Amino acid sequence: MSAVSETRRTTVPEIRAHKNAKPVVCLTCYHAHTARLLDEHVDLILVGDSLGMVMHGMENTLGVTLDMMILHGKAVMRGSRRALIVIDMPFGSYEENPEIAFRNAARVVQETGCSAVKLEGGARMAETIRYLSLRGIPVMGHIGLTPQMIQVLGGFKTQGRTAEEWPAIEADAQAVAEAGAFAVVLEGMAEPLAAKITRQIAIPTIGIGASAECDGQILVMEDMLGLNPRPAKFVRQYANMGADIEAAVRSYASDVRARRFPGEENIYKMKRAG
Ligand code: KIV
């Protein structure tokens, strides 16, 4: 009998059970080696379509494809063993109808082995969320500032800043919860509205630029590490890795230019004969 305890992945019902309990710790991640570093410390890793901007230098998320999500999703699955992995459905892969959404989401689940997908939209996506959930694909919702609607919203603007906007956003939250989503991201939302929605709905709310009262929080990992040259304004930087990388590369370049050996000096030294 092995003394090593087997690591098992967090499940969707376990995340769902965080409602009104311990906050859910979430981060985005797109690569195997960083997934390995996060895995012990977070409950849920999102392979977000923000990878279009963060990893691939795109202007927004609209150019991200299903193949890109699957490629990065596989990497994160290889690097992690414990956290629940959720993969974003990219723009154009699910909005048309529930059947197309199912076909594409099933591809994501089958090819990566992830546990769930995330899609953007409230009431208008409720039918699709129900369709997927009832057929074995757990769905995380995403309302408020939905980056795939950037052209319609006219920019990355906080949602719910006026009282007139609240009823529609509250209805979105309710629709997503009632359709069977296991959690919902509230992004870029006025603080009191996010807090109110958190009290109103039966599933965990995961805030990003929303409220400390949400049932959990998510950040784009590169934003909080200081690795994104264009981080979201509200993000607290827990490290300044961009500056660390630049400093390290500067030292390396100066070693190479000075013909200093950029490695362990002795490992390849010839053995003296005799
Ligand atoms: O794509 C992403 O990284 C996201 C998070 C910001 C929630 O959707």
Boltz pocket constraint, residues with backbone or C-beta under 6 A from the ligand:
constraints:
  - pocket:
      binder: B
      contacts: [[A, 28], [A, 46], [A, 47], [A, 48], [A, 49], [A, 50], [A, 51], [A, 88], [A, 142], [A, 185], [A, 187], [A, 208], [A, 218], [A, 219], [A, 220]]
      max_distance: 6.0
